[in-house]
Amino acid sequence: MSQQSRTRPSGSTTALNEAYDTALLDLDGVVYAGGEAIAYAVESLNTARDAGMRLAYVTNNALRPPDAVAAHLTELGVPADPAEVITSAQAVSRLIAEQLPQGSKVLVIGGDGLRIALRERGLEPVESADDDPAAVVQGYGGPDLAWGRFAEACYAINRGVPWFASNTDLTIPSARGIMPGNGAAVEVVRIATGAEPQVAGKPLPPMHRETILRTGAKRALVVGDRLDTDIEGAFNGGVDSLLVLTGVTDAALLLTAEPQHRPTYVDADLRGLLTGQPDVTEVPDATDATGAFGCGGWTAYVSGGALVLDGDGAALDGLRALCAAAWTDAGDGSCALDAGKALAKLGL
């Protein structure tokens, strides 16, 4: 089934690590949270790699350079090489380099990840609007990024300098909870200047292109926890995706997903890489049902403005059936559908 017509989670009789040659993995909320490995992530990734699947780590966080990310993964127990890490800093640096001559100065509002990526593209990072920059690039700079850095960006942009952003994620997870991400910082500069940046990160095509160029993936599977970056990025890139429920997306949010936010596969965590996925099938002649779908021992349909779930079995199978019912024309992924009782039956 193509991404353009996603109306239900797909099944796969083959384990996903065998059906796809490369996993394009998000980090925060998928591999780790607050710097610590998520349950089952380390053993699942090592098993998938040992069985022949290539692993690439794709992050919108432009703060840390690839070698720092790879070192962190290795410390967690997932040996990684810097070449296996693709960041939005790399994607936005390529975007800038395609538009500016070699050696051009670029005002950096962000961290070392951006500076290193710019130098790799033959561009010169500078720190002030008075350094005569040819462009401004903005990426996540950590919680201590000074307010004056936004002022430098505004000075340069108001002089007509083009503005680039690594990504526009409004939030970022931390050990203490959710905090403002680069998208929130971009909004500060947008409001102050009235300008619009060129954005490279997920879910936009420059990030997917950077990932494919660096990995050479032929049958890629995007693995993520966010509908509006990971899954939409897979949709825009025309590749399949696996949503894991270890990060920001919960079952209720998944049921309301718009077409571009609907994953190919759904699983609890990265153990889903090592298994096939059950089929979700349409159930004919279900009583009082409009668009009834079955998965495992469950049947889900829309009735009276609510999602209804009958049967029993594994909770994830019930969720897959509910997704199919919610994503039909009858359900239309609508927030107006009452899914409370159905999800309570699954303990979700």
DAZI-V8121 format. One record per run of one state. SS is the DSSP state (~ for helix, > for strand, _ for the rest). FROM is the first residue (numbers start at 0). TO is the last residue. If there is no record, write none. Layout:
ss->{SS;SS}
from->{FROM;FROM}
to->{TO;TO}
//
This chain:
ss->{_;~;_;>;_;~;_;>;_;>;_;>;_;>;_;~;_;>;_;~;_;~;>;~;_;>;_;~;_;>;_;~;_;>;_;~;_;>;_;>;_;>;_;~;_;>;_;~;_;>;_;~;_;>;_;~;_;~;_;>;_;~;_;>;_;>;_;>;_;>;_;>;_;~;_;>;_;~;_}
from->{0;2;5;11;12;15;19;21;25;27;28;31;33;35;37;40;50;53;59;65;76;81;84;87;97;104;109;111;120;123;126;128;131;134;138;146;157;161;165;170;174;176;180;181;193;197;199;204;215;219;224;226;237;239;244;250;255;258;261;264;267;269;274;276;277;280;282;289;295;297;303;305;311;314;326;337;338;339;346}
to->{1;4;10;11;14;18;20;24;26;27;30;32;34;36;39;49;52;58;64;75;80;83;86;96;103;108;110;119;122;125;127;130;133;137;145;156;160;164;169;173;175;179;180;192;196;198;203;214;218;223;225;236;238;243;249;254;257;260;263;266;268;273;275;276;279;281;288;294;296;302;304;310;313;325;336;337;338;345;347}
//
